[in-house]
Amino acid sequence: MAQITLQIDGYDYSEYTEEISPTCNGLNADGSGRDVQTGEMFRTKITDKLKWEVKMLRLPESVHLRLAASLKKTYYNAILHDPDNGTLTERTYYTDTRPYGVQRFNKKTKQIYYEGMTFTMTER
């Protein structure tokens, strides 16, 4: 059984990834739209772009800090399992909003961790 693959900026976060949900967004040229008389859609499609909703498992602070630094960059490279062709594919993405989840402290280990981090990766 294959596992989820999520590599960002050369670091493998697969073991910390709970789920990822890909969406394919079509990018249309200016002037695409509906005919106001008939309601018929007309479009000039430029390309498709992938968008991923990512939900992480519990992250140790050191892992969270590394991931947060990558997501904060204007653009970063990521490798994911492509939903269109079934292969691992590297593309460039960006993330606008980064909900870090809940910051918790483990009294036994004296370590901080993050739980429930979610973010969206949009293809450049």
C-alpha positions as CSV (number, residue, x, y, z in Angstrom):
1,M,0.0,0.0,0.0
2,A,1.4,3.4,-1.0
3,Q,1.6,6.2,1.5
4,I,0.9,9.9,1.1
5,T,4.0,11.7,-0.3
6,L,4.7,15.3,0.7
7,Q,8.2,16.6,0.2
8,I,8.8,20.4,0.5
9,D,12.1,22.0,-0.2
10,G,13.9,18.7,-0.1
11,Y,12.5,17.6,3.3
12,D,10.1,14.6,3.5
13,Y,6.9,15.4,5.6
14,S,5.1,12.2,4.5
15,E,5.1,10.7,8.0
16,Y,3.5,13.8,9.4
17,T,0.8,14.2,6.8
18,E,-2.7,13.1,7.8
19,E,-4.4,13.9,4.5
20,I,-4.1,15.9,1.3
21,S,-6.9,16.8,-1.0
22,P,-6.0,17.9,-4.6
23,T,-8.2,20.1,-6.8
24,C,-7.5,21.0,-10.4
25,N,-8.4,24.6,-11.3
26,G,-8.6,25.6,-14.9
27,L,-7.1,28.9,-15.8
28,N,-9.0,30.8,-18.5
29,A,-7.9,33.7,-20.7
30,D,-9.5,37.2,-20.3
31,G,-12.7,37.4,-22.2
32,S,-13.9,33.9,-21.3
33,G,-17.4,33.8,-19.9
34,R,-21.1,33.4,-20.8
35,D,-23.1,34.8,-23.7
36,V,-25.7,37.0,-22.0
37,Q,-28.3,36.2,-24.6
38,T,-28.0,32.4,-24.7
39,G,-26.2,31.6,-21.5
40,E,-23.7,29.4,-23.4
41,M,-20.3,29.2,-21.9
42,F,-17.3,30.1,-24.0
43,R,-13.7,29.9,-22.9
44,T,-10.2,30.0,-23.9
45,K,-8.4,27.7,-21.6
46,I,-4.8,28.5,-20.8
47,T,-3.8,25.7,-18.5
48,D,-4.7,23.7,-15.3
49,K,-3.2,24.4,-11.9
50,L,-3.2,22.1,-8.9
51,K,-4.3,23.2,-5.4
52,W,-3.8,21.0,-2.4
53,E,-5.5,21.2,1.0
54,V,-3.1,19.7,3.5
55,K,-3.8,18.5,7.0
56,M,-0.8,17.6,9.2
57,L,-0.6,15.2,12.1
58,R,1.1,16.2,15.4
59,L,4.4,18.0,14.6
60,P,7.4,18.3,16.9
61,E,8.4,21.9,17.1
62,S,11.6,21.3,15.1
63,V,9.6,19.9,12.2
64,H,7.0,22.6,12.5
65,L,9.6,25.3,12.3
66,R,11.2,23.9,9.2
67,L,7.9,23.5,7.5
68,A,6.7,27.0,8.5
69,A,9.9,28.5,7.1
70,S,9.3,26.9,3.7
71,L,5.6,27.8,3.6
72,K,6.5,31.4,4.5
73,K,8.7,31.8,1.3
74,T,7.2,33.4,-1.7
75,Y,7.5,30.2,-3.7
76,Y,8.8,26.7,-2.7
77,N,9.2,23.4,-4.5
78,A,7.1,20.3,-3.5
79,I,6.9,16.7,-4.6
80,L,3.4,15.1,-4.4
81,H,1.6,12.1,-5.9
82,D,0.0,13.6,-9.1
83,P,-3.7,12.8,-9.2
84,D,-3.8,12.9,-13.0
85,N,-1.0,10.5,-13.9
86,G,-0.2,8.6,-10.7
87,T,3.5,9.6,-10.6
88,L,5.5,11.7,-8.1
89,T,5.7,15.2,-9.6
90,E,7.7,18.2,-8.5
91,R,6.1,21.7,-9.0
92,T,6.5,25.1,-7.6
93,Y,3.8,26.3,-5.1
94,Y,2.9,29.1,-2.8
95,T,0.9,29.4,0.4
96,D,-1.0,32.5,1.5
97,T,-2.5,31.5,4.9
98,R,-0.8,29.2,7.3
99,P,-3.0,28.1,10.3
100,Y,-0.4,26.6,12.6
101,G,-2.9,24.6,14.7
102,V,-2.8,24.4,18.5
103,Q,0.5,24.8,20.3
104,R,0.8,22.3,23.1
105,F,3.4,21.4,25.7
106,N,4.2,17.9,26.8
107,K,4.9,17.9,30.5
108,K,6.7,14.5,30.4
109,T,9.1,15.3,27.5
110,K,9.2,19.1,28.2
111,Q,8.7,19.6,24.4
112,I,6.5,21.9,22.4
113,Y,4.5,20.4,19.6
114,Y,1.8,21.6,17.1
115,E,-1.4,19.8,16.5
116,G,-3.9,20.4,13.7
117,M,-1.8,22.4,11.3
118,T,-3.6,22.9,7.9
119,F,-2.6,24.9,4.8
120,T,-3.3,25.2,1.1
121,M,-0.6,24.8,-1.6
122,T,-1.4,26.5,-4.9
123,E,0.6,25.8,-8.0
124,R,2.5,28.8,-9.4
